[in-house]
Amino acid sequence: MACPICNKESVPEYRPFCSKGCSDVDLHRWLTGSYAIDEKGEISHNTDVHDENIVLDED
């Protein structure tokens, strides 16, 4: 399974992510409203300019 953030192979410890860094990016997107669930239950992704400043761990 590929990491939904960077497309690297996921690892069991952080599944579906490849690292804590990618897990944190996903959490950041939820907490800042970059991801939202509409009234139909579908997830939308709004581009967050702050994502560019997040440094992923190079594990």
C-alpha positions as CSV (number, residue, x, y, z in Angstrom):
1,M,0.0,0.0,0.0
2,A,1.3,3.4,-0.9
3,C,1.4,6.3,1.5
4,P,-1.4,8.7,0.6
5,I,0.9,11.7,1.2
6,C,4.2,10.9,-0.6
7,N,3.4,7.6,-2.4
8,K,6.3,5.7,-0.7
9,E,5.5,2.2,0.6
10,S,3.6,2.3,3.9
11,V,5.0,0.7,7.1
12,P,2.9,-1.2,9.6
13,E,3.7,1.2,12.5
14,Y,2.2,4.2,10.7
15,R,-0.2,2.5,8.2
16,P,-1.5,3.8,5.9
17,F,1.5,6.2,6.0
18,C,5.2,5.6,5.6
19,S,6.4,7.7,8.5
20,K,5.3,9.8,11.4
21,G,6.1,12.9,9.3
22,C,3.5,11.9,6.7
23,S,1.0,11.0,9.4
24,D,1.6,14.5,10.9
25,V,1.0,16.1,7.5
26,D,-2.3,14.3,7.2
27,L,-3.3,15.3,10.8
28,H,-2.3,18.9,10.0
29,R,-4.6,18.9,7.0
30,W,-7.6,17.7,9.0
31,L,-7.0,20.1,11.9
32,T,-6.6,23.2,9.6
33,G,-9.6,22.4,7.5
34,S,-7.7,21.4,4.4
35,Y,-9.7,18.2,4.4
36,A,-13.4,18.4,4.9
37,I,-16.4,16.0,4.8
38,D,-19.3,17.4,3.0
39,E,-23.0,16.7,3.7
40,K,-22.9,13.7,1.4
41,G,-20.1,12.2,3.4
42,E,-17.4,12.7,0.7
43,I,-14.0,14.0,1.6
44,S,-12.8,17.1,-0.2
45,H,-9.2,18.4,-0.2
46,N,-8.5,22.1,-0.3
47,T,-5.0,23.1,-1.1
48,D,-3.2,24.3,2.0
49,V,-0.3,26.7,1.2
50,H,1.2,25.8,4.6
51,D,1.8,22.2,3.6
52,E,4.8,23.4,1.6
53,N,6.5,24.4,4.9
54,I,6.2,21.0,6.5
55,V,9.4,18.9,6.4
56,L,8.9,15.2,6.2
57,D,11.2,12.8,8.0
58,E,13.5,11.1,5.6
59,D,13.2,7.6,7.3
